[in-house]
Structures are given as C-alpha cells and as structure tokens.
C-alpha cells in the first residue's frame, strides 16, 4: 500500500475593507410615481398646454455618477367607429432639475384601422437618463398632441411610472465596460 501525503490546508487572511471615493457604492433603488387623471382632450396641438399624466421624483444621496431608468406603462383604448377613423397621440418625457426643464424624448402612438373596432392595448416606454445633472430631479410624462377623428375616441388607463436608480459604470482606460 502506498502512503498518502497529508493534505495541506492553506489559511487566508481576510482582506480589510478599503473605502475610497472610487469604491463607494450607490445603492440601487426604485421610486414609484404619482398618477394624474385629467380630462383627455380630443384635440391638442403643440401650442396648447401639455396634459401631465404621470410624475416621479428621484433624489440620489451619493455624489457618484448614477443612471436613472424611467418606465412608463398604461393601457390605451381606441374606439374607432367607422372605416378610416384614427387616433394620433404624442407623449413627451420631461426632466426638471432645479426648475430647469429639459425635454428628453417624444413618443408617438397612432391607430387607424380599415374597419370599425374597439381595441385596448398595453403601451410601455422606457428611457435611460445617463448621469442626470443634479441629485434631485423630477420626470414627468405629458400628453402634448392629440388628433382624433370625429368618429373615434381614446382613453388612457392603468397609468404607472417608476424610476430605477443605479450606479453608472466607471470608465477607466485600463478596463472595458
């Protein structure tokens, strides 16, 4: 029989926690928004006052770069009462930081079907705001344009808006992102 060698057990010392500016961590978090239920206009042009649908406010306590993922969802019901009837809507996402408003993105929604129909469909918009300029910002989704044919109407229900805050990737020359 062969003799077995005794196994070697290595012991490792725990690495002390080193805190530096670069290693501080931004805890990801989610913020739920506020929903508005305004009367929806059948005609709304770019010159008219926009109709706020949802709003979410984000406050980041760290000074490190962060990204904010905005998610808006709803159901749109289109009731098209005759052939060729249509609904054309335009939504705008606006960021407000220190009373400075910046339009971030516009989304259009159009429905026109060859025959009369009622349709209820989900709608989801996402926007990633990379490193907002301030630590506290409010994001609002507005209805900025509505053009509806005389024989149709629309409704926006089950509105929801959330903001997910997470650390921005650190860009270094020696690492890939």
Phi and psi restraints in degrees (value plus and minus 20) as a CYANA .aco file:
   2 UNK   PHI    -109.4   -69.4
   2 UNK   PSI     124.9   164.9
   3 UNK   PHI    -103.2   -63.2
   3 UNK   PSI     116.8   156.8
   4 UNK   PHI    -108.3   -68.3
   4 UNK   PSI     121.2   161.2
   5 UNK   PHI     -97.5   -57.5
   5 UNK   PSI     124.5   164.5
   6 UNK   PHI     -86.2   -46.2
   6 UNK   PSI     122.0   162.0
   7 UNK   PHI     -93.0   -53.0
   7 UNK   PSI     125.7   165.7
   8 UNK   PHI    -117.5   -77.5
   8 UNK   PSI     106.2   146.2
   9 UNK   PHI    -126.6   -86.6
   9 UNK   PSI     101.9   141.9
  10 UNK   PHI    -115.0   -75.0
  10 UNK   PSI     122.5   162.5
  11 UNK   PHI    -134.2   -94.2
  11 UNK   PSI     119.7   159.7
  12 UNK   PHI    -134.1   -94.1
  12 UNK   PSI     119.2   159.2
  13 UNK   PHI    -105.2   -65.2
  13 UNK   PSI     119.4   159.4
  14 UNK   PHI     -84.8   -44.8
  14 UNK   PSI     123.1   163.1
  15 UNK   PHI    -100.9   -60.9
  15 UNK   PSI     108.4   148.4
  16 UNK   PHI     -87.5   -47.5
  16 UNK   PSI     129.4   169.4
  17 UNK   PHI     -91.5   -51.5
  17 UNK   PSI     100.9   140.9
  18 UNK   PHI    -126.5   -86.5
  18 UNK   PSI     102.8   142.8
  19 UNK   PHI    -129.3   -89.3
  19 UNK   PSI     101.1   141.1
  20 UNK   PHI    -154.2  -114.2
  20 UNK   PSI     151.6   191.6
  21 UNK   PHI     -78.0   -38.0
  21 UNK   PSI     -61.2   -21.2
  22 UNK   PHI     -90.6   -50.6
  22 UNK   PSI     -48.7    -8.7
  23 UNK   PHI    -111.9   -71.9
  23 UNK   PSI     -27.3    12.7
  24 UNK   PHI     -83.2   -43.2
  24 UNK   PSI     127.0   167.0
  25 UNK   PHI    -135.6   -95.6
  25 UNK   PSI     118.0   158.0
  26 UNK   PHI    -111.8   -71.8
  26 UNK   PSI      96.8   136.8
  27 UNK   PHI     -91.0   -51.0
  27 UNK   PSI     103.2   143.2
  28 UNK   PHI     -84.6   -44.6
  28 UNK   PSI     125.3   165.3
  29 UNK   PHI    -171.8  -131.8
  29 UNK   PSI     143.6   183.6
  30 UNK   PHI    -141.8  -101.8
  30 UNK   PSI     121.7   161.7
  31 UNK   PHI    -141.5  -101.5
  31 UNK   PSI     113.8   153.8
  32 UNK   PHI    -112.1   -72.1
  32 UNK   PSI     123.6   163.6
  33 UNK   PHI    -115.0   -75.0
  33 UNK   PSI     156.6   196.6
  34 UNK   PHI    -122.9   -82.9
  34 UNK   PSI     121.1   161.1
  35 UNK   PHI    -128.5   -88.5
  35 UNK   PSI     116.0   156.0
  36 UNK   PHI    -129.5   -89.5
  36 UNK   PSI     127.4   167.4
  37 UNK   PHI    -142.3  -102.3
  37 UNK   PSI      47.4    87.4
  38 UNK   PHI     -97.9   -57.9
  38 UNK   PSI     146.3   186.3
  39 UNK   PHI     -92.4   -52.4
  39 UNK   PSI     106.4   146.4
  40 UNK   PHI    -107.9   -67.9
  40 UNK   PSI     107.6   147.6
  41 UNK   PHI    -100.2   -60.2
  41 UNK   PSI     131.9   171.9
  42 UNK   PHI    -103.5   -63.5
  42 UNK   PSI     -46.9    -6.9
  43 UNK   PHI    -148.4  -108.4
  43 UNK   PSI     106.3   146.3
  44 UNK   PHI    -168.3  -128.3
  44 UNK   PSI      99.1   139.1
  45 UNK   PHI    -123.8   -83.8
  45 UNK   PSI     153.0   193.0
  46 UNK   PHI     -83.3   -43.3
  46 UNK   PSI     -42.5    -2.5
  47 UNK   PHI    -102.5   -62.5
  47 UNK   PSI     -38.2     1.8
  48 UNK   PHI     -99.4   -59.4
  48 UNK   PSI     142.2   182.2
  49 UNK   PHI     -88.5   -48.5
  49 UNK   PSI     109.4   149.4
  50 UNK   PHI     -84.3   -44.3
  50 UNK   PSI     132.4   172.4
  51 UNK   PHI    -121.8   -81.8
  51 UNK   PSI      94.7   134.7
  52 UNK   PHI     -92.0   -52.0
  52 UNK   PSI     114.2   154.2
  53 UNK   PHI    -127.8   -87.8
  53 UNK   PSI     -64.3   -24.3
  54 UNK   PHI    -167.7  -127.7
  54 UNK   PSI     139.8   179.8
  55 UNK   PHI    -171.2  -131.2
  55 UNK   PSI     121.3   161.3
  56 UNK   PHI    -156.9  -116.9
  56 UNK   PSI     118.3   158.3
  57 UNK   PHI    -130.6   -90.6
  57 UNK   PSI     118.6   158.6
  58 UNK   PHI    -142.7  -102.7
  58 UNK   PSI     110.8   150.8
  59 UNK   PHI    -146.7  -106.7
  59 UNK   PSI      99.1   139.1
  60 UNK   PHI    -124.5   -84.5
  60 UNK   PSI     108.8   148.8
  61 UNK   PHI    -111.8   -71.8
  61 UNK   PSI     -30.9     9.1
  62 UNK   PHI    -116.0   -76.0
  62 UNK   PSI     134.0   174.0
  63 UNK   PHI    -112.3   -72.3
  63 UNK   PSI     -20.3    19.7
  64 UNK   PHI     -96.7   -56.7
  64 UNK   PSI     136.0   176.0
  65 UNK   PHI     -81.8   -41.8
  65 UNK   PSI     118.9   158.9
  66 UNK   PHI    -152.5  -112.5
  66 UNK   PSI     140.6   180.6
  67 UNK   PHI    -137.6   -97.6
  67 UNK   PSI     131.4   171.4
  68 UNK   PHI    -146.1  -106.1
  68 UNK   PSI     101.5   141.5
  69 UNK   PHI    -120.2   -80.2
  69 UNK   PSI      95.4   135.4
  70 UNK   PHI    -117.4   -77.4
  70 UNK   PSI     112.0   152.0
  71 UNK   PHI    -145.8  -105.8
  71 UNK   PSI     104.0   144.0
  72 UNK   PHI    -139.0   -99.0
  72 UNK   PSI     113.6   153.6
  73 UNK   PHI    -160.2  -120.2
  73 UNK   PSI     133.6   173.6
  74 UNK   PHI    -186.6  -146.6
  74 UNK   PSI     158.2   198.2
  75 UNK   PHI    -137.1   -97.1
  75 UNK   PSI     115.0   155.0
  76 UNK   PHI    -133.9   -93.9
  76 UNK   PSI     104.3   144.3
  77 UNK   PHI    -121.7   -81.7
  77 UNK   PSI     102.9   142.9
  78 UNK   PHI    -132.8   -92.8
  78 UNK   PSI     104.3   144.3
  79 UNK   PHI    -132.6   -92.6
  79 UNK   PSI      84.1   124.1
  80 UNK   PHI    -124.2   -84.2
  80 UNK   PSI      90.9   130.9
  81 UNK   PHI    -108.4   -68.4
  81 UNK   PSI     -32.3     7.7
  82 UNK   PHI    -168.9  -128.9
  82 UNK   PSI     144.3   184.3
  83 UNK   PHI     -80.5   -40.5
  83 UNK   PSI     115.8   155.8
  84 UNK   PHI      65.6   105.6
  84 UNK   PSI     -22.8    17.2
  85 UNK   PHI     -87.2   -47.2
  85 UNK   PSI     133.1   173.1
  86 UNK   PHI    -166.8  -126.8
  86 UNK   PSI     138.1   178.1
  87 UNK   PHI    -150.7  -110.7
  87 UNK   PSI     103.9   143.9
  88 UNK   PHI    -144.4  -104.4
  88 UNK   PSI      99.6   139.6
  89 UNK   PHI    -146.4  -106.4
  89 UNK   PSI     128.5   168.5
  90 UNK   PHI    -151.4  -111.4
  90 UNK   PSI     110.2   150.2
  91 UNK   PHI    -131.1   -91.1
  91 UNK   PSI     128.9   168.9
  92 UNK   PHI    -152.6  -112.6
  92 UNK   PSI     110.0   150.0
  93 UNK   PHI    -114.7   -74.7
  93 UNK   PSI     107.2   147.2
  94 UNK   PHI    -144.6  -104.6
  94 UNK   PSI     115.6   155.6
  95 UNK   PHI    -125.2   -85.2
  95 UNK   PSI     112.1   152.1
  96 UNK   PHI    -142.0  -102.0
  96 UNK   PSI      99.3   139.3
  97 UNK   PHI    -149.7  -109.7
  97 UNK   PSI     103.3   143.3
  98 UNK   PHI      31.9    71.9
  98 UNK   PSI      28.6    68.6
  99 UNK   PHI      39.3    79.3
  99 UNK   PSI      -3.3    36.7
 100 UNK   PHI    -123.9   -83.9
 100 UNK   PSI      94.2   134.2
 101 UNK   PHI    -115.5   -75.5
 101 UNK   PSI     112.5   152.5
 102 UNK   PHI    -150.2  -110.2
 102 UNK   PSI      99.7   139.7
 103 UNK   PHI     -89.7   -49.7
 103 UNK   PSI     109.6   149.6
 104 UNK   PHI    -118.6   -78.6
 104 UNK   PSI     -61.6   -21.6
 105 UNK   PHI    -182.1  -142.1
 105 UNK   PSI     128.3   168.3
 106 UNK   PHI    -136.7   -96.7
 106 UNK   PSI     121.6   161.6
 107 UNK   PHI    -145.7  -105.7
 107 UNK   PSI     113.7   153.7
 108 UNK   PHI    -130.4   -90.4
 108 UNK   PSI     129.8   169.8
 109 UNK   PHI    -153.7  -113.7
 109 UNK   PSI     102.7   142.7
 110 UNK   PHI    -152.6  -112.6
 110 UNK   PSI     118.0   158.0
 111 UNK   PHI    -156.3  -116.3
 111 UNK   PSI     108.3   148.3
 112 UNK   PHI    -171.2  -131.2
 112 UNK   PSI     101.2   141.2
 113 UNK   PHI    -141.5  -101.5
 113 UNK   PSI     131.4   171.4
 114 UNK   PHI     -91.2   -51.2
 114 UNK   PSI     -36.5     3.5
 115 UNK   PHI    -153.4  -113.4
 115 UNK   PSI     138.0   178.0
 116 UNK   PHI     -79.5   -39.5
 116 UNK   PSI     118.6   158.6
 117 UNK   PHI    -183.2  -143.2
 117 UNK   PSI     139.1   179.1
 118 UNK   PHI    -136.5   -96.5
 118 UNK   PSI     108.0   148.0
 119 UNK   PHI    -156.7  -116.7
 119 UNK   PSI     114.8   154.8
 120 UNK   PHI    -138.9   -98.9
 120 UNK   PSI     101.1   141.1
 121 UNK   PHI    -155.7  -115.7
 121 UNK   PSI     127.9   167.9
 122 UNK   PHI     -96.8   -56.8
 122 UNK   PSI     131.1   171.1
 123 UNK   PHI    -156.7  -116.7
 123 UNK   PSI     109.3   149.3
 124 UNK   PHI    -154.5  -114.5
 124 UNK   PSI     109.0   149.0
 125 UNK   PHI    -143.1  -103.1
 125 UNK   PSI     117.2   157.2
 126 UNK   PHI    -144.0  -104.0
 126 UNK   PSI     126.5   166.5
 127 UNK   PHI    -166.0  -126.0
 127 UNK   PSI     110.9   150.9
 128 UNK   PHI    -124.4   -84.4
 128 UNK   PSI      96.0   136.0
 129 UNK   PHI    -116.4   -76.4
 129 UNK   PSI      88.1   128.1
 130 UNK   PHI    -104.0   -64.0
 130 UNK   PSI      97.2   137.2
 131 UNK   PHI      30.1    70.1
 131 UNK   PSI      51.2    91.2
 132 UNK   PHI     -75.2   -35.2
 132 UNK   PSI     132.2   172.2
 133 UNK   PHI     -88.7   -48.7
 133 UNK   PSI     -42.6    -2.6
 134 UNK   PHI    -145.0  -105.0
 134 UNK   PSI     147.1   187.1
 135 UNK   PHI    -101.8   -61.8
 135 UNK   PSI     -42.9    -2.9
 136 UNK   PHI    -144.0  -104.0
 136 UNK   PSI     101.7   141.7
 137 UNK   PHI    -160.9  -120.9
 137 UNK   PSI     132.6   172.6
 138 UNK   PHI    -139.5   -99.5
 138 UNK   PSI     111.3   151.3
 139 UNK   PHI    -130.5   -90.5
 139 UNK   PSI     110.0   150.0
 140 UNK   PHI    -148.6  -108.6
 140 UNK   PSI     116.9   156.9
 141 UNK   PHI    -125.0   -85.0
 141 UNK   PSI     103.5   143.5
 142 UNK   PHI    -132.1   -92.1
 142 UNK   PSI     130.5   170.5
 143 UNK   PHI    -110.8   -70.8
 143 UNK   PSI      97.0   137.0
 144 UNK   PHI    -130.3   -90.3
 144 UNK   PSI     -35.7     4.3
 145 UNK   PHI    -169.4  -129.4
 145 UNK   PSI     115.8   155.8
 146 UNK   PHI    -160.2  -120.2
 146 UNK   PSI     108.2   148.2
 147 UNK   PHI    -156.7  -116.7
 147 UNK   PSI      88.3   128.3
 148 UNK   PHI    -143.7  -103.7
 148 UNK   PSI     112.5   152.5
 149 UNK   PHI     -86.4   -46.4
 149 UNK   PSI     139.8   179.8
 150 UNK   PHI     -81.8   -41.8
 150 UNK   PSI     -45.8    -5.8
 151 UNK   PHI    -122.6   -82.6
 151 UNK   PSI       6.4    46.4
 152 UNK   PHI    -164.3  -124.3
 152 UNK   PSI     147.4   187.4
 153 UNK   PHI    -172.0  -132.0
 153 UNK   PSI     152.0   192.0
 154 UNK   PHI    -163.1  -123.1
 154 UNK   PSI     142.1   182.1
 155 UNK   PHI    -166.6  -126.6
 155 UNK   PSI     125.0   165.0
 156 UNK   PHI    -137.4   -97.4
 156 UNK   PSI      96.2   136.2
 157 UNK   PHI    -147.5  -107.5
 157 UNK   PSI     151.4   191.4
 158 UNK   PHI      30.1    70.1
 158 UNK   PSI      25.3    65.3
 159 UNK   PHI     -92.2   -52.2
 159 UNK   PSI     123.0   163.0
 160 UNK   PHI    -170.8  -130.8
 160 UNK   PSI     122.6   162.6
 161 UNK   PHI    -161.8  -121.8
 161 UNK   PSI     111.6   151.6
 162 UNK   PHI    -152.2  -112.2
 162 UNK   PSI     136.6   176.6
 163 UNK   PHI    -147.2  -107.2
 163 UNK   PSI     103.7   143.7
 164 UNK   PHI    -127.1   -87.1
 164 UNK   PSI     100.3   140.3
 165 UNK   PHI    -123.9   -83.9
 165 UNK   PSI     111.3   151.3
 166 UNK   PHI    -166.3  -126.3
 166 UNK   PSI     138.9   178.9
 167 UNK   PHI     -86.0   -46.0
 167 UNK   PSI     122.1   162.1
 168 UNK   PHI     -98.5   -58.5
 168 UNK   PSI     124.9   164.9
 169 UNK   PHI     -83.2   -43.2
 169 UNK   PSI     119.6   159.6
 170 UNK   PHI    -104.6   -64.6
 170 UNK   PSI     105.2   145.2
 171 UNK   PHI    -114.7   -74.7
 171 UNK   PSI     100.7   140.7
 172 UNK   PHI    -148.1  -108.1
 172 UNK   PSI     135.5   175.5
 173 UNK   PHI     -88.3   -48.3
 173 UNK   PSI     -50.5   -10.5
 174 UNK   PHI    -111.9   -71.9
 174 UNK   PSI     -21.4    18.6
 175 UNK   PHI    -148.0  -108.0
 175 UNK   PSI     128.8   168.8
 176 UNK   PHI    -116.7   -76.7
 176 UNK   PSI     130.6   170.6
